[in-house]
């Protein structure tokens, strides 16, 4: 076939996803389904039967 797709390969390879530290910008992209970088593409393709954790890092007033 063709070349492998990196974000799909990472999705299959990983058993758990931890995003630390998660910015407000990246959180917004994930919530809206934007896929404009490797992280957001992996999140969009993630198999949510596998563990998924985030650790937001932003101003406490947000």
ChimeraX attribute file (.defattr): number of C-alpha atoms within 10 A of each C-alpha:
attribute: neighborCount
match mode: 1-to-1
recipient: residues
	/A:1	3
	/A:2	4
	/A:3	5
	/A:4	8
	/A:5	8
	/A:6	12
	/A:7	19
	/A:8	14
	/A:9	11
	/A:10	15
	/A:11	19
	/A:12	13
	/A:13	9
	/A:14	12
	/A:15	12
	/A:16	14
	/A:17	17
	/A:18	11
	/A:19	14
	/A:20	11
	/A:21	12
	/A:22	14
	/A:23	16
	/A:24	14
	/A:25	10
	/A:26	17
	/A:27	14
	/A:28	11
	/A:29	15
	/A:30	16
	/A:31	11
	/A:32	9
	/A:33	13
	/A:34	14
	/A:35	15
	/A:36	9
	/A:37	11
	/A:38	12
	/A:39	14
	/A:40	19
	/A:41	18
	/A:42	19
	/A:43	19
	/A:44	18
	/A:45	14
	/A:46	20
	/A:47	16
	/A:48	11
	/A:49	8
	/A:50	11
	/A:51	12
	/A:52	14
	/A:53	10
	/A:54	13
	/A:55	11
	/A:56	15
	/A:57	11
	/A:58	12
	/A:59	8
	/A:60	6
	/A:61	4
	/A:62	5
